[in-house]
Amino acid sequence: MRTLATVLFVALLSSCAGSGGGVRTDAKEAVSAATAEWAAAFNSRNPVRITSLYAPDAVFWGTTAKTISPTPAAIAEYFKDVPQRPDARVSLGEQHIRVYGDTAVNTGYYTFSGPGRDGKATARPARFTFVYSYRDGKWWIVDHHSSFLPAP
């Protein structure tokens, strides 16, 4: 009897862990796509497109920010000048995605490129952590930290 109860309990836990509270079974791919969507939005140079990917309660610590952005208005303020750098781009590098039910973390690096102050092409590698929350059928950015890699 005890063995049957144990088997049923393990089966119940496995089904709950697999369901992720309604999260799609291909969650890692969806989080990867959400990160690629962020990169595409950044490369579009459209601040509204970029900020639309952040949840209303998101917190953002930008790559060049001197302060943290804890509100939608502060995040919008950070990205408001992106159209002034029409040739700036970001390309994604290595990513490590972990999914915990309706929460996911993507840690990796990306490279920002574009013309430098002298007009010559530059490439600045940076590291990132995106934290996503699955809400209303979508992975929303709820926390984003980015910082340039230190000089060697």
C-alpha positions as CSV (number, residue, x, y, z in Angstrom):
1,M,0.0,0.0,0.0
2,R,2.8,2.4,0.9
3,T,4.6,1.7,-2.4
4,L,1.4,2.4,-4.4
5,A,1.0,5.7,-2.5
6,T,4.6,6.6,-3.2
7,V,4.3,5.8,-6.9
8,L,1.1,7.9,-7.1
9,F,2.7,10.8,-5.2
10,V,5.8,10.7,-7.5
11,A,3.6,10.6,-10.6
12,L,1.6,13.6,-9.3
13,L,4.7,15.6,-8.7
14,S,6.1,14.7,-12.1
15,S,2.9,15.8,-13.9
16,C,2.9,19.1,-12.0
17,A,6.6,19.7,-12.7
18,G,6.0,18.9,-16.4
19,S,3.0,21.1,-16.8
20,G,4.7,24.2,-15.3
21,G,1.3,25.7,-14.4
22,G,0.2,25.9,-18.0
23,V,3.6,26.8,-19.5
24,R,4.2,25.3,-22.9
25,T,6.3,22.2,-23.0
26,D,8.8,23.9,-25.4
27,A,9.5,26.7,-22.8
28,K,13.2,26.9,-23.4
29,E,12.7,27.5,-27.1
30,A,10.0,30.1,-26.3
31,V,12.4,31.9,-24.0
32,S,15.1,31.8,-26.6
33,A,12.6,33.2,-29.1
34,A,11.7,36.0,-26.6
35,T,15.3,36.9,-26.2
36,A,15.7,36.9,-30.0
37,E,12.6,39.1,-30.1
38,W,14.3,41.6,-27.7
39,A,17.4,41.7,-30.0
40,A,15.3,42.3,-33.1
41,A,13.4,45.0,-31.3
42,F,16.7,46.6,-30.2
43,N,18.0,46.4,-33.8
44,S,14.8,48.0,-35.1
45,R,15.8,51.1,-33.1
46,N,12.2,51.5,-32.1
47,P,11.9,52.4,-28.4
48,V,8.2,51.4,-28.2
49,R,8.9,48.0,-29.7
50,I,11.7,47.4,-27.2
51,T,9.8,48.6,-24.1
52,S,6.7,46.6,-25.1
53,L,8.6,43.4,-24.2
54,Y,8.9,44.4,-20.5
55,A,6.2,43.6,-18.0
56,P,4.6,46.5,-16.1
57,D,6.5,45.5,-12.9
58,A,9.8,44.9,-14.7
59,V,13.1,46.2,-13.3
60,F,16.0,47.0,-15.7
61,W,19.6,47.8,-15.1
62,G,20.9,49.0,-18.4
63,T,24.4,48.5,-19.9
64,T,25.3,52.2,-19.7
65,A,22.8,53.2,-17.0
66,K,24.0,55.0,-13.9
67,T,20.8,54.1,-12.1
68,I,18.3,51.2,-12.0
69,S,15.0,51.6,-14.0
70,P,12.2,50.2,-11.7
71,T,9.2,51.5,-13.7
72,P,7.9,51.4,-17.2
73,A,8.5,55.2,-17.5
74,A,12.2,54.7,-16.4
75,I,12.7,51.9,-18.9
76,A,11.2,54.0,-21.6
77,E,13.5,56.9,-20.6
78,Y,16.5,54.6,-21.0
79,F,15.6,53.5,-24.5
80,K,14.2,56.9,-25.8
81,D,17.4,57.8,-27.6
82,V,18.0,54.6,-29.6
83,P,16.7,56.1,-32.8
84,Q,19.6,58.6,-32.6
85,R,22.0,55.7,-33.2
86,P,20.5,54.1,-36.3
87,D,23.5,51.9,-37.0
88,A,23.8,50.4,-33.5
89,R,23.1,46.7,-33.4
90,V,23.2,43.8,-30.9
91,S,24.0,40.2,-31.8
92,L,23.3,37.3,-29.3
93,G,26.0,34.9,-28.3
94,E,26.0,32.0,-25.8
95,Q,22.8,31.6,-23.8
96,H,22.0,29.4,-20.8
97,I,18.2,29.1,-20.3
98,R,16.7,27.6,-17.2
99,V,12.9,27.3,-16.7
100,Y,11.3,27.0,-13.3
101,G,7.5,26.7,-14.0
102,D,6.3,30.1,-15.1
103,T,9.6,31.7,-14.5
104,A,12.7,31.5,-16.7
105,V,16.2,32.9,-16.5
106,N,18.4,33.4,-19.6
107,T,22.0,34.2,-18.9
108,G,24.6,34.9,-21.6
109,Y,26.4,37.4,-23.6
110,Y,25.7,39.7,-26.5
111,T,27.8,42.1,-28.6
112,F,26.8,45.7,-29.3
113,S,28.3,47.1,-32.5
114,G,28.1,50.2,-34.5
115,P,30.2,53.3,-35.4
116,G,32.3,54.6,-32.6
117,R,32.9,58.3,-31.8
118,D,35.6,58.4,-34.5
119,G,33.3,56.8,-37.1
120,K,35.1,53.5,-37.1
121,A,33.2,50.2,-36.4
122,T,33.3,49.1,-32.8
123,A,32.2,45.9,-31.1
124,R,31.5,45.9,-27.3
125,P,30.8,42.5,-25.7
126,A,28.4,42.6,-22.8
127,R,26.8,40.0,-20.5
128,F,23.2,39.8,-19.7
129,T,20.6,38.2,-17.5
130,F,17.0,38.2,-18.5
131,V,14.3,36.9,-16.1
132,Y,11.0,36.1,-17.7
133,S,7.6,35.5,-16.3
134,Y,5.0,33.5,-18.3
135,R,1.7,35.5,-18.1
136,D,-1.3,35.5,-20.4
137,G,0.4,33.2,-22.9
138,K,3.6,35.2,-23.3
139,W,7.0,35.3,-21.7
140,W,7.5,38.9,-20.4
141,I,10.8,40.4,-19.3
142,V,10.5,41.1,-15.5
143,D,14.1,41.7,-14.8
144,H,17.0,42.5,-17.1
145,H,20.6,43.3,-16.2
146,S,23.3,44.1,-18.7
147,S,26.9,45.1,-18.3
148,F,29.9,45.5,-20.5
149,L,32.6,42.9,-20.1
150,P,35.6,44.2,-18.2
151,A,38.7,45.0,-20.3
152,P,41.2,42.1,-20.4
